[in-house]
Amino acid sequence: MLVGTSPVVGVKNFCRVAVFFSAAAIAPTVQAYDHPYRFQLTPFAGYRFGGTFEDKETDEGYKIDDALSYGLAVNFPSQGNTEWEIYYSKQSSEVDAAGFVSNGNPIDIDVEYLQIGGTYLFDESKSAVPYFVATLGGAKISPGGINTKSDTFFAFGVGGGWKFFPSKRLGLRLDGRVLGTFIDSDSKIFCQSGAAGGSCLISTSGKLLYQFELQAGIVLRF
Protein backbone atom coordinates (compact mmCIF):
# COMPACT_ATOMS: atom_id res chain seq x y z
CA MET A 1 0.00 0.00 0.00
CA LEU A 2 0.99 3.63 -0.15
CA VAL A 3 1.37 5.07 3.36
CA GLY A 4 1.96 8.60 4.66
CA THR A 5 0.49 10.41 1.67
CA SER A 6 -1.95 13.30 1.57
CA PRO A 7 -4.38 12.22 -1.16
CA VAL A 8 -6.29 15.01 -2.85
CA VAL A 9 -9.48 12.98 -3.12
CA GLY A 10 -10.45 9.36 -3.53
CA VAL A 11 -11.17 8.29 -7.07
CA LYS A 12 -14.88 7.76 -6.36
CA ASN A 13 -15.30 11.17 -4.76
CA PHE A 14 -13.29 12.86 -7.49
CA CYS A 15 -15.53 11.31 -10.13
CA ARG A 16 -18.64 12.70 -8.44
CA VAL A 17 -17.07 16.16 -8.10
CA ALA A 18 -15.84 16.17 -11.71
CA VAL A 19 -19.23 15.23 -13.11
CA PHE A 20 -21.07 17.77 -10.93
CA PHE A 21 -18.89 20.77 -11.77
CA SER A 22 -18.65 19.77 -15.43
CA ALA A 23 -22.43 19.65 -15.73
CA ALA A 24 -22.80 23.00 -13.95
CA ALA A 25 -20.23 24.71 -16.17
CA ILE A 26 -21.21 23.05 -19.43
CA ALA A 27 -24.97 23.59 -19.32
CA PRO A 28 -24.97 27.36 -20.03
CA THR A 29 -22.20 27.26 -22.62
CA VAL A 30 -23.83 24.49 -24.63
CA GLN A 31 -27.03 26.51 -24.88
CA ALA A 32 -25.23 29.78 -25.63
CA TYR A 33 -23.28 28.52 -28.67
CA ASP A 34 -24.60 26.80 -31.78
CA HIS A 35 -22.60 23.59 -31.94
CA PRO A 36 -23.47 20.58 -34.13
CA TYR A 37 -23.22 18.24 -31.11
CA ARG A 38 -23.86 18.27 -27.36
CA PHE A 39 -21.03 15.95 -26.30
CA GLN A 40 -18.42 13.50 -27.61
CA LEU A 41 -17.43 10.06 -26.33
CA THR A 42 -13.99 8.69 -27.24
CA PRO A 43 -13.14 5.17 -26.04
CA PHE A 44 -9.44 4.66 -26.72
CA ALA A 45 -6.55 2.24 -26.49
CA GLY A 46 -2.95 3.33 -26.09
CA TYR A 47 0.56 2.64 -24.93
CA ARG A 48 2.01 4.22 -21.79
CA PHE A 49 5.72 4.37 -21.00
CA GLY A 50 7.99 5.94 -18.41
CA GLY A 51 7.52 6.37 -14.69
CA THR A 52 10.24 5.76 -12.08
CA PHE A 53 9.96 5.77 -8.29
CA GLU A 54 13.18 6.98 -6.63
CA ASP A 55 14.11 5.88 -3.12
CA LYS A 56 15.53 8.81 -1.14
CA GLU A 57 17.33 6.45 1.27
CA THR A 58 19.11 4.28 -1.30
CA ASP A 59 18.94 6.47 -4.46
CA GLU A 60 17.71 3.38 -6.29
CA GLY A 61 15.11 3.70 -9.03
CA TYR A 62 12.16 1.39 -9.58
CA LYS A 63 10.73 1.72 -13.08
CA ILE A 64 7.17 1.01 -14.17
CA ASP A 65 7.35 -1.27 -17.21
CA ASP A 66 5.95 0.08 -20.48
CA ALA A 67 2.49 -1.38 -21.13
CA LEU A 68 -0.82 -0.98 -22.93
CA SER A 69 -3.45 1.40 -21.59
CA TYR A 70 -7.11 2.06 -22.25
CA GLY A 71 -9.73 4.59 -21.21
CA LEU A 72 -12.43 7.08 -22.11
CA ALA A 73 -12.52 10.81 -22.89
CA VAL A 74 -15.77 12.78 -22.68
CA ASN A 75 -15.85 16.23 -24.30
CA PHE A 76 -18.47 18.99 -24.14
CA PRO A 77 -18.43 22.11 -26.36
CA SER A 78 -17.74 25.40 -24.64
CA GLN A 79 -17.02 28.91 -25.91
CA GLY A 80 -15.52 29.37 -29.35
CA ASN A 81 -13.01 26.67 -30.24
CA THR A 82 -12.80 25.19 -26.74
CA GLU A 83 -14.19 22.06 -25.12
CA TRP A 84 -14.42 20.69 -21.60
CA GLU A 85 -12.88 17.26 -21.13
CA ILE A 86 -13.25 14.49 -18.55
CA TYR A 87 -10.43 11.98 -18.98
CA TYR A 88 -9.93 8.47 -17.58
CA SER A 89 -7.03 6.14 -18.41
CA LYS A 90 -5.76 2.89 -16.87
CA GLN A 91 -2.50 0.96 -17.25
CA SER A 92 -1.83 -2.50 -15.81
CA SER A 93 1.92 -3.05 -15.57
CA GLU A 94 4.77 -4.29 -13.36
CA VAL A 95 7.59 -2.82 -11.27
CA ASP A 96 10.88 -4.69 -11.09
CA ALA A 97 11.35 -4.96 -7.31
CA ALA A 98 12.47 -8.56 -7.08
CA GLY A 99 12.11 -10.40 -3.81
CA PHE A 100 9.98 -7.90 -1.93
CA VAL A 101 6.51 -9.37 -2.31
CA SER A 102 6.47 -12.15 -4.83
CA ASN A 103 9.63 -14.27 -4.37
CA GLY A 104 11.77 -12.65 -7.02
CA ASN A 105 9.01 -11.75 -9.47
CA PRO A 106 8.07 -8.18 -10.47
CA ILE A 107 5.24 -6.48 -8.55
CA ASP A 108 1.98 -5.97 -10.42
CA ILE A 109 0.76 -2.38 -10.45
CA ASP A 110 -2.23 -0.49 -11.83
CA VAL A 111 -1.93 3.25 -12.52
CA GLU A 112 -5.19 5.11 -13.17
CA TYR A 113 -5.78 8.77 -14.03
CA LEU A 114 -9.09 10.59 -13.62
CA GLN A 115 -8.89 14.26 -14.58
CA ILE A 116 -10.91 17.22 -15.81
CA GLY A 117 -9.77 20.04 -18.06
CA GLY A 118 -10.21 21.32 -21.55
CA THR A 119 -9.09 21.28 -25.17
CA TYR A 120 -8.42 24.08 -27.62
CA LEU A 121 -9.26 23.27 -31.25
CA PHE A 122 -7.03 25.24 -33.64
CA ASP A 123 -9.30 25.05 -36.71
CA GLU A 124 -12.81 23.58 -36.50
CA SER A 125 -13.54 24.35 -40.15
CA LYS A 126 -11.44 21.42 -41.42
CA SER A 127 -12.11 17.67 -41.23
CA ALA A 128 -8.68 17.17 -39.58
CA VAL A 129 -8.56 19.34 -36.45
CA PRO A 130 -5.34 19.78 -34.39
CA TYR A 131 -5.85 20.52 -30.69
CA PHE A 132 -4.12 21.20 -27.38
CA VAL A 133 -5.33 19.60 -24.11
CA ALA A 134 -4.62 20.23 -20.41
CA THR A 135 -6.20 18.46 -17.42
CA LEU A 136 -5.96 18.28 -13.61
CA GLY A 137 -7.14 15.62 -11.20
CA GLY A 138 -6.00 12.45 -9.46
CA ALA A 139 -3.76 9.46 -10.06
CA LYS A 140 -4.56 6.20 -8.29
CA ILE A 141 -1.60 3.80 -7.81
CA SER A 142 -2.56 0.24 -6.86
CA PRO A 143 0.24 -2.29 -6.23
CA GLY A 144 -0.62 -5.97 -6.38
CA GLY A 145 0.05 -8.57 -3.71
CA ILE A 146 -1.46 -9.78 -0.48
CA ASN A 147 -2.20 -7.14 2.19
CA THR A 148 -1.34 -4.18 -0.03
CA LYS A 149 -3.51 -1.13 -0.65
CA SER A 150 -3.73 1.75 -3.11
CA ASP A 151 -3.58 5.51 -2.67
CA THR A 152 -4.44 8.64 -4.66
CA PHE A 153 -2.21 11.60 -5.55
CA PHE A 154 -2.68 14.94 -7.29
CA ALA A 155 -1.81 14.72 -11.01
CA PHE A 156 -1.96 16.66 -14.27
CA GLY A 157 -1.86 16.01 -17.99
CA VAL A 158 -0.68 18.11 -20.98
CA GLY A 159 -0.71 17.10 -24.61
CA GLY A 160 -2.23 17.41 -28.03
CA GLY A 161 -3.25 15.60 -31.17
CA TRP A 162 -5.68 15.51 -34.07
CA LYS A 163 -9.34 14.74 -34.52
CA PHE A 164 -10.43 13.48 -37.95
CA PHE A 165 -14.11 13.67 -38.92
CA PRO A 166 -15.10 11.94 -42.17
CA SER A 167 -18.71 12.50 -41.04
CA LYS A 168 -20.47 14.78 -38.53
CA ARG A 169 -21.14 12.02 -36.01
CA LEU A 170 -18.13 9.72 -36.32
CA GLY A 171 -14.42 10.45 -36.14
CA LEU A 172 -10.94 9.28 -35.20
CA ARG A 173 -8.78 10.80 -32.43
CA LEU A 174 -5.00 10.50 -32.20
CA ASP A 175 -3.58 11.79 -28.92
CA GLY A 176 -0.29 12.11 -27.06
CA ARG A 177 0.17 13.53 -23.57
CA VAL A 178 2.51 13.85 -20.61
CA LEU A 179 1.05 12.68 -17.28
CA GLY A 180 2.66 13.94 -14.07
CA THR A 181 1.94 12.75 -10.53
CA PHE A 182 3.00 14.66 -7.38
CA ILE A 183 4.24 12.17 -4.77
CA ASP A 184 5.06 13.57 -1.32
CA SER A 185 8.65 13.33 -0.08
CA ASP A 186 7.51 11.42 3.02
CA SER A 187 5.50 8.82 1.12
CA LYS A 188 6.07 5.11 1.63
CA ILE A 189 5.33 2.99 -1.42
CA PHE A 190 4.75 -0.75 -1.84
CA CYS A 191 4.14 -1.44 1.83
CA GLN A 192 3.04 -4.83 3.07
CA SER A 193 1.40 -5.63 6.38
CA GLY A 194 0.98 -8.95 8.14
CA ALA A 195 1.02 -10.82 11.44
CA ALA A 196 4.75 -10.15 11.87
CA GLY A 197 4.38 -6.41 11.26
CA GLY A 198 4.80 -4.24 8.20
CA SER A 199 7.53 -3.17 5.78
CA CYS A 200 7.85 -0.73 2.90
CA LEU A 201 9.96 -1.00 -0.21
CA ILE A 202 10.42 2.66 -1.16
CA SER A 203 10.69 5.98 0.69
CA THR A 204 10.13 8.43 -2.14
CA SER A 205 12.28 11.46 -2.86
CA GLY A 206 9.29 13.72 -3.54
CA LYS A 207 9.96 14.09 -7.25
CA LEU A 208 7.30 14.07 -9.95
CA LEU A 209 6.40 10.71 -11.44
CA TYR A 210 6.24 11.29 -15.20
CA GLN A 211 4.55 9.01 -17.71
CA PHE A 212 3.91 9.44 -21.43
CA GLU A 213 0.93 8.07 -23.30
CA LEU A 214 0.11 7.63 -26.99
CA GLN A 215 -3.45 6.64 -27.85
CA ALA A 216 -6.02 6.26 -30.62
CA GLY A 217 -9.78 6.18 -30.30
CA ILE A 218 -13.11 6.39 -32.08
CA VAL A 219 -15.02 9.67 -31.57
CA LEU A 220 -18.80 9.40 -31.24
CA ARG A 221 -20.76 12.68 -31.40
CA PHE A 222 -24.22 13.03 -29.90
C-alpha positions as CSV (number, residue, x, y, z in Angstrom):
1,M,0.0,0.0,0.0
2,L,1.0,3.6,-0.1
3,V,1.4,5.1,3.4
4,G,2.0,8.6,4.7
5,T,0.5,10.4,1.7
6,S,-1.9,13.3,1.6
7,P,-4.4,12.2,-1.2
8,V,-6.3,15.0,-2.9
9,V,-9.5,13.0,-3.1
10,G,-10.4,9.4,-3.5
11,V,-11.2,8.3,-7.1
12,K,-14.9,7.8,-6.4
13,N,-15.3,11.2,-4.8
14,F,-13.3,12.9,-7.5
15,C,-15.5,11.3,-10.1
16,R,-18.6,12.7,-8.4
17,V,-17.1,16.2,-8.1
18,A,-15.8,16.2,-11.7
19,V,-19.2,15.2,-13.1
20,F,-21.1,17.8,-10.9
21,F,-18.9,20.8,-11.8
22,S,-18.7,19.8,-15.4
23,A,-22.4,19.6,-15.7
24,A,-22.8,23.0,-14.0
25,A,-20.2,24.7,-16.2
26,I,-21.2,23.1,-19.4
27,A,-25.0,23.6,-19.3
28,P,-25.0,27.4,-20.0
29,T,-22.2,27.3,-22.6
30,V,-23.8,24.5,-24.6
31,Q,-27.0,26.5,-24.9
32,A,-25.2,29.8,-25.6
33,Y,-23.3,28.5,-28.7
34,D,-24.6,26.8,-31.8
35,H,-22.6,23.6,-31.9
36,P,-23.5,20.6,-34.1
37,Y,-23.2,18.2,-31.1
38,R,-23.9,18.3,-27.4
39,F,-21.0,16.0,-26.3
40,Q,-18.4,13.5,-27.6
41,L,-17.4,10.1,-26.3
42,T,-14.0,8.7,-27.2
43,P,-13.1,5.2,-26.0
44,F,-9.4,4.7,-26.7
45,A,-6.6,2.2,-26.5
46,G,-3.0,3.3,-26.1
47,Y,0.6,2.6,-24.9
48,R,2.0,4.2,-21.8
49,F,5.7,4.4,-21.0
50,G,8.0,5.9,-18.4
51,G,7.5,6.4,-14.7
52,T,10.2,5.8,-12.1
53,F,10.0,5.8,-8.3
54,E,13.2,7.0,-6.6
55,D,14.1,5.9,-3.1
56,K,15.5,8.8,-1.1
57,E,17.3,6.5,1.3
58,T,19.1,4.3,-1.3
59,D,18.9,6.5,-4.5
60,E,17.7,3.4,-6.3
61,G,15.1,3.7,-9.0
62,Y,12.2,1.4,-9.6
63,K,10.7,1.7,-13.1
64,I,7.2,1.0,-14.2
65,D,7.3,-1.3,-17.2
66,D,5.9,0.1,-20.5
67,A,2.5,-1.4,-21.1
68,L,-0.8,-1.0,-22.9
69,S,-3.4,1.4,-21.6
70,Y,-7.1,2.1,-22.2
71,G,-9.7,4.6,-21.2
72,L,-12.4,7.1,-22.1
73,A,-12.5,10.8,-22.9
74,V,-15.8,12.8,-22.7
75,N,-15.9,16.2,-24.3
76,F,-18.5,19.0,-24.1
77,P,-18.4,22.1,-26.4
78,S,-17.7,25.4,-24.6
79,Q,-17.0,28.9,-25.9
80,G,-15.5,29.4,-29.3
81,N,-13.0,26.7,-30.2
82,T,-12.8,25.2,-26.7
83,E,-14.2,22.1,-25.1
84,W,-14.4,20.7,-21.6
85,E,-12.9,17.3,-21.1
86,I,-13.2,14.5,-18.6
87,Y,-10.4,12.0,-19.0
88,Y,-9.9,8.5,-17.6
89,S,-7.0,6.1,-18.4
90,K,-5.8,2.9,-16.9
91,Q,-2.5,1.0,-17.3
92,S,-1.8,-2.5,-15.8
93,S,1.9,-3.0,-15.6
94,E,4.8,-4.3,-13.4
95,V,7.6,-2.8,-11.3
96,D,10.9,-4.7,-11.1
97,A,11.4,-5.0,-7.3
98,A,12.5,-8.6,-7.1
99,G,12.1,-10.4,-3.8
100,F,10.0,-7.9,-1.9
101,V,6.5,-9.4,-2.3
102,S,6.5,-12.2,-4.8
103,N,9.6,-14.3,-4.4
104,G,11.8,-12.6,-7.0
105,N,9.0,-11.7,-9.5
106,P,8.1,-8.2,-10.5
107,I,5.2,-6.5,-8.6
108,D,2.0,-6.0,-10.4
109,I,0.8,-2.4,-10.5
110,D,-2.2,-0.5,-11.8
111,V,-1.9,3.2,-12.5
112,E,-5.2,5.1,-13.2
113,Y,-5.8,8.8,-14.0
114,L,-9.1,10.6,-13.6
115,Q,-8.9,14.3,-14.6
116,I,-10.9,17.2,-15.8
117,G,-9.8,20.0,-18.1
118,G,-10.2,21.3,-21.6
119,T,-9.1,21.3,-25.2
120,Y,-8.4,24.1,-27.6
121,L,-9.3,23.3,-31.3
122,F,-7.0,25.2,-33.6
123,D,-9.3,25.0,-36.7
124,E,-12.8,23.6,-36.5
125,S,-13.5,24.3,-40.2
126,K,-11.4,21.4,-41.4
127,S,-12.1,17.7,-41.2
128,A,-8.7,17.2,-39.6
129,V,-8.6,19.3,-36.5
130,P,-5.3,19.8,-34.4
131,Y,-5.9,20.5,-30.7
132,F,-4.1,21.2,-27.4
133,V,-5.3,19.6,-24.1
134,A,-4.6,20.2,-20.4
135,T,-6.2,18.5,-17.4
136,L,-6.0,18.3,-13.6
137,G,-7.1,15.6,-11.2
138,G,-6.0,12.5,-9.5
139,A,-3.8,9.5,-10.1
140,K,-4.6,6.2,-8.3
141,I,-1.6,3.8,-7.8
142,S,-2.6,0.2,-6.9
143,P,0.2,-2.3,-6.2
144,G,-0.6,-6.0,-6.4
145,G,0.1,-8.6,-3.7
146,I,-1.5,-9.8,-0.5
147,N,-2.2,-7.1,2.2
148,T,-1.3,-4.2,0.0
149,K,-3.5,-1.1,-0.6
150,S,-3.7,1.8,-3.1
151,D,-3.6,5.5,-2.7
152,T,-4.4,8.6,-4.7
153,F,-2.2,11.6,-5.5
154,F,-2.7,14.9,-7.3
155,A,-1.8,14.7,-11.0
156,F,-2.0,16.7,-14.3
157,G,-1.9,16.0,-18.0
158,V,-0.7,18.1,-21.0
159,G,-0.7,17.1,-24.6
160,G,-2.2,17.4,-28.0
161,G,-3.2,15.6,-31.2
162,W,-5.7,15.5,-34.1
163,K,-9.3,14.7,-34.5
164,F,-10.4,13.5,-38.0
165,F,-14.1,13.7,-38.9
166,P,-15.1,11.9,-42.2
167,S,-18.7,12.5,-41.0
168,K,-20.5,14.8,-38.5
169,R,-21.1,12.0,-36.0
170,L,-18.1,9.7,-36.3
171,G,-14.4,10.5,-36.1
172,L,-10.9,9.3,-35.2
173,R,-8.8,10.8,-32.4
174,L,-5.0,10.5,-32.2
175,D,-3.6,11.8,-28.9
176,G,-0.3,12.1,-27.1
177,R,0.2,13.5,-23.6
178,V,2.5,13.8,-20.6
179,L,1.1,12.7,-17.3
180,G,2.7,13.9,-14.1
181,T,1.9,12.7,-10.5
182,F,3.0,14.7,-7.4
183,I,4.2,12.2,-4.8
184,D,5.1,13.6,-1.3
185,S,8.6,13.3,-0.1
186,D,7.5,11.4,3.0
187,S,5.5,8.8,1.1
188,K,6.1,5.1,1.6
189,I,5.3,3.0,-1.4
190,F,4.8,-0.7,-1.8
191,C,4.1,-1.4,1.8
192,Q,3.0,-4.8,3.1
193,S,1.4,-5.6,6.4
194,G,1.0,-9.0,8.1
195,A,1.0,-10.8,11.4
196,A,4.7,-10.1,11.9
197,G,4.4,-6.4,11.3
198,G,4.8,-4.2,8.2
199,S,7.5,-3.2,5.8
200,C,7.8,-0.7,2.9
201,L,10.0,-1.0,-0.2
202,I,10.4,2.7,-1.2
203,S,10.7,6.0,0.7
204,T,10.1,8.4,-2.1
205,S,12.3,11.5,-2.9
206,G,9.3,13.7,-3.5
207,K,10.0,14.1,-7.2
208,L,7.3,14.1,-9.9
209,L,6.4,10.7,-11.4
210,Y,6.2,11.3,-15.2
211,Q,4.6,9.0,-17.7
212,F,3.9,9.4,-21.4
213,E,0.9,8.1,-23.3
214,L,0.1,7.6,-27.0
215,Q,-3.4,6.6,-27.8
216,A,-6.0,6.3,-30.6
217,G,-9.8,6.2,-30.3
218,I,-13.1,6.4,-32.1
219,V,-15.0,9.7,-31.6
220,L,-18.8,9.4,-31.2
221,R,-20.8,12.7,-31.4
222,F,-24.2,13.0,-29.9
